[in-house]
């Protein structure tokens, strides 16, 4: 098998890369480790979805003290098929920090806007036509009473009614666009490693779903498997300098609000976020179905009677932080999955406690009957004076941390003392290899990263075309 | 009908500064008399210096009869409550004075037609920031810093509960680290040790601290006492911006130099571990009901305690104007004029 460009991974980075290249006439093959699942065919956050569209049933672990569990999609479209669909434009302050700290070229404030705007139109990024639903409003009300800034975060949703919409995931948008322009997609295909000859990557060795092995020869390869898998693949291919050593996450702590009114929608996620404390922490809503509610309350001292009856009254909310500590991805010999570790520092623990305190504060300020921190031996509380005792239960040994944002394992920039790829994702070490997903973000952006990933992916794929004497097509889908 | 402005803690650092501001410009409220509660008879002449017209009551906020006497004869009351202990003999004093005393003072005022209250709280109920680039907002979860913080948290809760139940408006102001005239001896020691290069700088000095010049605090309390905002608001009252510890030490030295004092341009650097150790010892002592001022202060030196005054600016029109160096210069001058070894 031979292709001009191989794209490894079909999530936000891979799908965008493939669409940009294919639309310009490049011969593109996309390989995706996970299966192809028809969008909308599985109940969101159900066991079936966990089994089919998430890696390892949605339960991956970054080992540390405490460990952080994280979830990522493993299907055609990647995490965009399963995530909350919340969209943020890349933040100027973040871009400036990256440009300055890692010597990233052409990344001034506002420099990605020309890429973001067509992405937003292609994904129909929009807010609820008739205002956010009740579980979102709860957070909005609490924040308003505390005079904290909160806002509805738009989603890549095409709303077909005031309250329902269809997630415009990659399989419905950029992958469809890529295929329309001739790109081929192989699902259930895992890339074991690249063959590198004379400093240039020339082929990939892959394992197909039916157990057969294959070799795909290419001129160039875009690695877009997500921050963990991309780093592991590069390491398995012998590309190791500054790869996998600077992983970042947004670890979250959670709390359950108990409300008199039935406000929880088990199939959706609240869309309001408290942005008052950006970039250090943010507060938002989590998916809350019966198993997730059970897990959130399991280690607390709240009685678990009649959870099914309480489900409509008990949405879960989170507070996410940016950490001082970093993680590592280490490919292990003969193992398919890499070892992921994460170092939570003393400052991070302090920030997690602060985040838990603020989460409890905002939920108590809203119309709640009680608030239950999701922490070992935590008690339900009804007043602000009870917060300190519960926050003290978030310790290095007991903290129950999870995240869905994993970034920065292959940082971009011209500073070769700490960057694995250049300002446009091109490997500093091996020719023909580009990385174009959340791996190249220099640190945790403090927002849902998909908007930033897609803007950078567009920018870098277009740069690749220009480097090869080709002209990028219009960014907006026709 | 007699309307009184009752000021507790009148002999203290803030109290005297506030009373001096009243002497200069009255609040503009229909007040017949200003009653000032002080703890020690030795405070009486000090208060008289600040506000000659004050009616001074020597008493203890832990005493029902002292508090009853303070309010006797008043029909309506405006209250500024700042009486508290920050460096006590034992941890139990924190709670009996700061929390129990607050409850007694507020209940007494409510029986005497309380119109509005300003409660002078502290940064300590809110604790410390996780990192140097974060600042506290007005509405933050409680995270009390040891015994003092817990007692001041209890006091805030008491104030909110009692005022809410009585539908009386009030303001809780949270000042951080003070500086300015009327400083106690411990601050004079601070000024001297910084000037002579013997003040311990724990860690790199990049941690940020909000500070409040006492005239700024007096201004904030005046605004809080005269606002017509309903309900109970909580505001940080501090200088415009937090400072790094290095900036604070630089400003103190610059102020001393400008006042013509000898300055030794060095600091006594201690590793961060020294601060961590001091905090641990402080925690262990306080657990046993004991309090040791130097150890407590040393444990706090490498902390970030930074706040935003955006709320006070927005709602109260608070606008602090004095620079850190100018405020420190006035502190040195006050010390020199009042026989302190600064």
Interface residues (C-beta under 8 A of the other chain):
Chain A: X145 X146 X147 X148 X276 X277 X280 X324 X347 X348 X350 X351 X353 X354 X357 X358 X360 X361 X365 X384 X385 X387 X388 X391
Chain B: X128 X129 X130 X131 X133 X134 X137 X138 X139 X140 X141 X142 X143 X144 X153 X154 X157 X311
